[in-house]
C-alpha cells in the first residue's frame, strides 16, 4: 500500500495566480506581473517573500500588511479559486490513502480545499508547516505527514509543483512526482513529470515498476 502526499498551492488548486494578484492589488508600485511573481516565489515561505519584496521596494512592509494580504487572498479564493484540471476525477478514482502537506497555515489550506470543492477528499488528513515549525525545503513536514498517516517514507509518493517541495520530498526519502500544468518545467533527473492529473495513475505505475 502507498500513500499520496499532495502539495496544495499550484498542485491541487490553481491558487498561485490569485496569491500573486493579491500582491499587485495591495502594492501598486511593485513592478511585476503575476507570472513573474509566481516564477520568483513559487514554493517559498511567505515571510521570506515579504522580506524579498520589502528589499526590492526599499522600504519595510506596513505592520498590518500580512493581515491585509491574507484577507485579499481569501476574497480572491471565494470568487475565483478552482481545482487544477483533472484533480476531482483523479481523487474520485484513485483508491490510495491521501493527505495534503502545505507550507500554508491550516486555516488557509482548509479554505483553499473548501473553495475548490476538494474538502471531502481529505477530511482531517491535512498538515501544515505552521504546525511543525518547519517549511519546505526542510523535509520535516513530509515526515510528519507520513507518520500521522501511518506510512513509512518509502511508502509515500509526493506530488509537488515547486523546487522547494521536490527537494523536501527527496530529503524525506520519498518518491516524488513533479506536477507542471503547462509542461514547461525544467526536468529534474530521476523525477517524473506530470502535466495532467488524468495521467497520475500511469506515472505511479511507472514508479512502481522502477522501484
ABEGO torsion letter per residue (X at the ends): XBBBBBBABGAABBAAAAAAAAAAAABAABBBBAAAAAAAABGBBAAAAAAAAAAAAGBBBBAAAAAAAAAAAAAAAAAABBBBBGAAAAAAABABBBBBBBABBAAAAAAAAAAAGAAAAAEABBBBAAAAGBBOABAAAAAAAAAAAGBBAAABBBBBABAAAAAAAAAAGBBBBBBBAAGABBBBBGBBBBABAAAAAAAAAAAAAAX
